[in-house]
Amino acid sequence: MAVRLVPDRALASPMAFNLKLTDETEAETGEQISIRNGVLVHQPLGSDLPQAPLLQLTRAQFVAAITHRPVPGEVPEAEQKLLTRFTSLFKAPSGNFGLVTPGP
């Protein structure tokens, strides 16, 4: 995900939230996701982290959101706003480049 982050967008919109994937074993702990100084940072949730909004999604919902596809199921409005703001910071790579180009 970090390679898809658009630095100019990230610099203009720092944010932090706690992410729990409800259908994963890691859901018990979760991750804190933050965008600061134009960089995506994630770390396991712990008591030493500052408070942040909670975003609870299934893995399928999270993957759909970050790949800019329709999110399956219901997502509460407040969480949807946070998710939309987060995903607006990313752009898919063009993919239109040659892996091997002929030499001179």
N, CA, C and O of each residue as an XYZ file, in Angstrom:
416
protein
N       0.809     -1.192      0.000
C       0.000      0.000      0.000
C       0.850      1.253      0.000
O       0.475      2.255     -0.609
N       1.980      1.214      0.668
C       2.801      2.413      0.781
C       3.287      2.908     -0.575
O       3.471      4.113     -0.752
N       3.502      2.013     -1.540
C       3.968      2.444     -2.848
C       2.854      3.098     -3.658
O       3.137      3.793     -4.634
N       1.607      2.895     -3.279
C       0.475      3.525     -3.964
C       0.103      4.870     -3.353
O      -0.736      5.582     -3.906
N       0.693      5.223     -2.253
C       0.393      6.483     -1.573
C       0.904      7.655     -2.413
O       2.060      7.662     -2.837
N       0.054      8.628     -2.647
C       0.431      9.836     -3.400
C       0.979     10.835     -2.388
O       0.229     11.349     -1.558
N       2.277     11.113     -2.449
C       2.898     11.947     -1.413
C       2.245     13.320     -1.218
O       2.067     13.759     -0.081
N       1.890     13.999     -2.307
C       1.271     15.322     -2.171
C      -0.054     15.248     -1.432
O      -0.353     16.105     -0.601
N      -0.845     14.231     -1.731
C      -2.128     14.057     -1.033
C      -1.880     13.732      0.436
O      -2.554     14.255      1.323
N      -0.910     12.867      0.675
C      -0.617     12.448      2.058
C      -0.112     13.605      2.900
O      -0.471     13.720      4.072
N       0.718     14.466      2.321
C       1.211     15.632      3.063
C       0.085     16.579      3.430
O       0.112     17.205      4.490
N      -0.910     16.686      2.549
C      -2.020     17.605      2.777
C      -3.078     17.049      3.714
O      -3.934     17.793      4.191
N      -3.030     15.739      3.985
C      -4.101     15.138      4.777
C      -3.571     14.103      5.776
O      -3.858     12.914      5.639
N      -2.799     14.543      6.782
C      -2.335     13.576      7.788
C      -3.523     13.002      8.561
O      -4.526     13.684      8.774
N      -3.398     11.767      8.969
C      -4.489     11.117      9.692
C      -3.962      9.906     10.444
O      -2.849      9.439     10.206
N      -4.791      9.407     11.362
C      -4.475      8.183     12.088
C      -5.783      7.507     12.471
O      -6.765      8.173     12.797
N      -5.785      6.188     12.430
C      -6.941      5.423     12.878
C      -6.494      4.026     13.272
O      -5.431      3.552     12.871
N      -7.326      3.389     14.058
C      -7.079      2.009     14.465
C      -7.882      1.100     13.550
O      -9.076      1.319     13.345
N      -7.238      0.088     13.004
C      -7.877     -0.836     12.075
C      -7.960     -2.217     12.706
O      -6.964     -2.773     13.168
N      -9.174     -2.752     12.712
C      -9.376     -4.135     13.156
C     -10.118     -4.862     12.057
O     -11.220     -4.474     11.670
N      -9.494     -5.935     11.551
C     -10.147     -6.787     10.562
C     -10.930     -7.834     11.334
O     -10.347     -8.678     12.015
N     -12.240     -7.780     11.229
C     -13.107     -8.566     12.096
C     -13.100    -10.055     11.795
O     -13.528    -10.849     12.633
N     -12.623    -10.456     10.617
C     -12.617    -11.881     10.282
C     -11.213    -12.479     10.319
O     -10.980    -13.540      9.741
N     -10.294    -11.823     10.979
C      -8.915    -12.289     11.064
C      -8.540    -12.551     12.521
O      -9.134    -11.982     13.437
N      -7.567    -13.403     12.720
C      -7.102    -13.681     14.085
C      -6.405    -12.454     14.680
O      -6.366    -12.283     15.898
N      -5.850    -11.594     13.799
C      -5.208    -10.371     14.291
C      -6.211     -9.348     14.799
O      -5.825     -8.327     15.369
N      -7.512     -9.620     14.593
C      -8.538     -8.656     15.000
C      -8.507     -8.379     16.492
O      -8.946     -7.323     16.949
N      -7.985     -9.334     17.246
C      -7.918     -9.139     18.690
C      -6.963     -8.001     19.048
O      -7.162     -7.314     20.050
N      -5.937     -7.805     18.238
C      -4.978     -6.749     18.532
C      -5.155     -5.555     17.601
O      -5.270     -4.426     18.077
N      -5.180     -5.771     16.298
C      -5.359     -4.692     15.337
C      -4.082     -3.917     15.091
O      -3.027     -4.229     15.644
N      -4.196     -2.902     14.252
C      -3.070     -2.061     13.868
C      -3.484     -0.598     13.953
O      -4.646     -0.257     13.736
N      -2.538      0.247     14.267
C      -2.787      1.675     14.112
C      -2.131      2.090     12.806
O      -0.939      1.872     12.588
N      -2.942      2.698     11.940
C      -2.483      3.175     10.641
C      -2.398      4.690     10.730
O      -3.350      5.348     11.152
N      -1.268      5.239     10.334
C      -1.160      6.695     10.331
C      -0.473      7.159      9.053
O       0.398      6.487      8.502
N      -0.892      8.310      8.616
C      -0.277      8.991      7.483
C       0.303     10.264      8.069
O      -0.435     11.139      8.522
N       1.614     10.368      8.061
C       2.256     11.567      8.589
C       3.544     11.826      7.811
O       4.268     10.900      7.445
N       3.805     13.086      7.574
C       4.970     13.497      6.788
C       4.999     12.832      5.410
O       6.070     12.566      4.863
N       3.819     12.570      4.859
C       3.723     11.982      3.533
C       4.041     10.503      3.464
O       4.283      9.972      2.381
N       4.044      9.820      4.622
C       4.431      8.413      4.692
C       3.352      7.607      5.414
O       2.740      8.087      6.368
N       3.130      6.386      4.951
C       2.208      5.455      5.604
C       2.982      4.673      6.662
O       4.016      4.071      6.373
N       2.467      4.690      7.892
C       3.104      3.980      9.005
C       2.049      3.119      9.670
O       0.929      3.575      9.904
N       2.399      1.873      9.979
C       1.476      1.016     10.728
C       2.242      0.344     11.849
O       3.428      0.037     11.728
N       1.533      0.125     12.943
C       2.143     -0.543     14.096
C       1.051     -1.229     14.897
O      -0.095     -0.779     14.903
N       1.399     -2.310     15.569
C       0.387     -3.017     16.373
C      -0.191     -2.090     17.444
O       0.508     -1.255     18.018
N      -1.481     -2.265     17.692
C      -2.124     -1.461     18.726
C      -1.531     -1.795     20.084
O      -1.228     -2.951     20.379
N      -1.373     -0.784     20.891
C      -0.858     -0.959     22.237
C      -1.274      0.217     23.087
O      -1.815      1.202     22.585
N      -1.023      0.113     24.358
C      -1.458      1.160     25.282
C      -0.641      2.437     25.142
O      -1.069      3.493     25.607
N       0.531      2.360     24.509
C       1.376      3.546     24.389
C       1.049      4.402     23.166
O       1.703      5.422     22.946
N       0.059      4.014     22.371
C      -0.321      4.779     21.185
C      -1.411      5.792     21.521
O      -2.237      5.545     22.400
N      -1.420      6.937     20.824
C      -2.479      7.917     21.068
C      -3.834      7.383     20.609
O      -3.911      6.510     19.746
N      -4.883      7.913     21.192
C      -6.244      7.520     20.802
C      -6.495      7.912     19.354
O      -6.022      8.947     18.884
N      -7.245      7.068     18.656
C      -7.588      7.337     17.255
C      -8.930      6.675     16.964
O      -9.322      5.746     17.669
N      -9.644      7.142     15.930
C     -10.922      6.508     15.569
C     -10.713      5.041     15.201
O      -9.645      4.653     14.728
N     -11.740      4.240     15.426
C     -11.672      2.809     15.142
C     -12.403      2.504     13.841
O     -13.530      2.953     13.629
N     -11.753      1.739     12.977
C     -12.338      1.282     11.726
C     -12.360     -0.237     11.774
O     -11.307     -0.876     11.786
N     -13.563     -0.822     11.803
C     -13.717     -2.272     11.849
C     -14.329     -2.748     10.539
O     -15.451     -2.377     10.194
N     -13.580     -3.573      9.813
C     -14.012     -4.086      8.522
C     -13.604     -5.540      8.392
O     -12.751     -6.026      9.135
N     -14.221     -6.231      7.442
C     -13.719     -7.550      7.080
C     -12.544     -7.338      6.133
O     -12.375     -6.251      5.581
N     -11.742     -8.366      5.945
C     -10.623     -8.266      5.012
C     -11.136     -7.932      3.609
O     -10.540     -7.107      2.917
N     -12.235     -8.565      3.182
C     -12.795     -8.321      1.845
C     -13.211     -6.856      1.682
O     -12.987     -6.261      0.628
N     -13.810     -6.284      2.711
C     -14.208     -4.880      2.642
C     -12.987     -3.963      2.527
O     -12.985     -3.022      1.734
N     -11.958     -4.241      3.316
C     -10.758     -3.409      3.297
C     -10.056     -3.488      1.949
O      -9.665     -2.464      1.389
N      -9.896     -4.697      1.427
C      -9.236     -4.877      0.126
C     -10.040     -4.184     -0.976
O      -9.462     -3.520     -1.836
N     -11.360     -4.331     -0.959
C     -12.195     -3.669     -1.958
C     -12.018     -2.150     -1.890
O     -11.915     -1.489     -2.924
N     -11.982     -1.607     -0.694
C     -11.852     -0.154     -0.533
C     -10.514      0.352     -1.048
O     -10.467      1.352     -1.765
N      -9.431     -0.321     -0.695
C      -8.113      0.180     -1.110
C      -7.833     -0.064     -2.585
O      -6.918      0.540     -3.144
N      -8.598     -0.934     -3.221
C      -8.449     -1.146     -4.663
C      -9.521     -0.403     -5.445
O      -9.685     -0.622     -6.646
N     -10.248      0.473     -4.768
C     -11.266      1.336     -5.376
C     -12.377      0.551     -6.069
O     -12.822      0.913     -7.159
N     -12.814     -0.519     -5.429
C     -13.965     -1.286     -5.897
C     -15.091     -1.097     -4.888
O     -14.847     -0.646     -3.769
N     -16.328     -1.438     -5.270
C     -17.443     -1.315     -4.320
C     -17.205     -2.192     -3.082
O     -16.795     -3.348     -3.188
N     -17.469     -1.620     -1.930
C     -17.264     -2.329     -0.661
C     -18.485     -3.194     -0.377
O     -19.600     -2.679     -0.291
N     -18.288     -4.512     -0.229
C     -19.430     -5.381      0.059
C     -19.948     -5.184      1.480
O     -19.180     -4.876      2.391
N     -21.240     -5.363      1.661
C     -21.841     -5.267      2.989
C     -22.021     -3.835      3.442
O     -21.753     -2.884      2.708
N     -22.482     -3.713      4.669
C     -22.763     -2.398      5.265
C     -21.558     -1.905      6.061
O     -20.930     -2.653      6.810
N     -21.261     -0.634      5.876
C     -20.228      0.031      6.669
C     -20.890      1.258      7.282
O     -21.459      2.070      6.552
N     -20.832      1.419      8.614
C     -21.441      2.597      9.245
C     -20.937      3.898      8.618
O     -19.800      3.973      8.152
N     -21.789      4.916      8.613
C     -21.491      6.172      7.918
C     -20.187      6.814      8.391
O     -19.389      7.254      7.564
N     -19.960      6.875      9.687
C     -18.740      7.503     10.205
C     -17.503      6.740      9.740
O     -16.494      7.344      9.375
N     -17.586      5.421      9.756
C     -16.462      4.607      9.302
C     -16.288      4.735      7.792
O     -15.158      4.716      7.303
N     -17.382      4.863      7.047
C     -17.307      5.031      5.600
C     -16.605      6.329      5.239
O     -15.811      6.361      4.299
N     -16.887      7.407      5.978
C     -16.216      8.683      5.726
C     -14.710      8.569      5.957
O     -13.919      9.069      5.157
N     -14.319      7.920      7.035
C     -12.907      7.716      7.338
C     -12.249      6.869      6.251
O     -11.149      7.182      5.797
N     -12.913      5.815      5.843
C     -12.389      4.929      4.813
C     -12.247      5.659      3.477
O     -11.250      5.480      2.778
N     -13.224      6.471      3.122
C     -13.168      7.236      1.880
C     -12.013      8.228      1.912
O     -11.288      8.378      0.928
N     -11.847      8.893      3.030
C     -10.736      9.848      3.167
C      -9.393      9.131      3.032
O      -8.491      9.620      2.351
N      -9.262      7.975      3.681
C      -8.030      7.195      3.627
C      -7.739      6.723      2.209
O      -6.623      6.893      1.719
N      -8.726      6.134      1.545
C      -8.484      5.581      0.208
C      -8.257      6.667     -0.840
O      -7.691      6.386     -1.896
N      -8.688      7.906     -0.572
C      -8.455      8.990     -1.525
C      -6.984      9.378     -1.605
O      -6.587     10.111     -2.510
N      -6.174      8.895     -0.669
C      -4.751      9.213     -0.649
C      -3.928      8.285     -1.541
O      -2.718      8.470     -1.668
N      -4.562      7.294     -2.158
C      -3.858      6.281     -2.928
C      -4.206      6.348     -4.408
O      -5.285      6.798     -4.794
N      -3.270      5.892     -5.219
C      -3.478      5.810     -6.661
C      -2.788      4.541     -7.145
O      -1.655      4.253     -6.760
N      -3.479      3.788     -7.991
C      -2.899      2.565     -8.546
C      -1.809      2.926     -9.550
O      -1.938      3.909    -10.281
N      -0.738      2.138     -9.588
C       0.298      2.404    -10.589
C      -0.253      2.172    -11.994
O      -1.185      1.389    -12.177
N       0.320      2.847    -12.976
C      -0.201      2.765    -14.340
C      -0.056      1.372    -14.932
O      -0.968      0.909    -15.617
N       1.034      0.704    -14.698
C       1.217     -0.642    -15.229
C       1.567     -0.664    -16.706
O       1.802     -1.737    -17.261
N       1.607      0.488    -17.355
C       1.931      0.553    -18.779
C       3.400      0.897    -18.982
O       3.739      1.965    -19.492
N       4.248     -0.007    -18.583
C       5.676      0.201    -18.786
C       6.288     -1.139    -19.158
O       5.796     -2.193    -18.755
N       7.338     -1.089    -19.911
C       8.015     -2.324    -20.334
C       8.939     -2.838    -19.247
O       9.757     -2.087    -18.717
N       8.816     -4.094    -18.918
C       9.723     -4.681    -17.942
C      11.104     -4.880    -18.547
O      12.125     -4.729    -17.877
N      11.112     -5.220    -19.819
C      12.380     -5.387    -20.529
C      12.245     -4.593    -21.821
O      11.300     -4.781    -22.587
N      13.193     -3.717    -22.047
C      13.169     -2.934    -23.289
C      14.430     -3.265    -24.082
O      15.488     -3.508    -23.502
N      14.313     -3.273    -25.401
C      15.490     -3.604    -26.223
C      16.568     -2.538    -26.079
O      16.272     -1.350    -25.955
N      17.789     -2.967    -26.098
C      18.920     -2.050    -26.014
C      19.255     -1.475    -27.367
O      18.705     -1.909    -28.379
N      20.148     -0.507    -27.403
C      20.506      0.134    -28.669
C      21.243     -0.782    -29.619
O      21.603     -0.368    -30.721
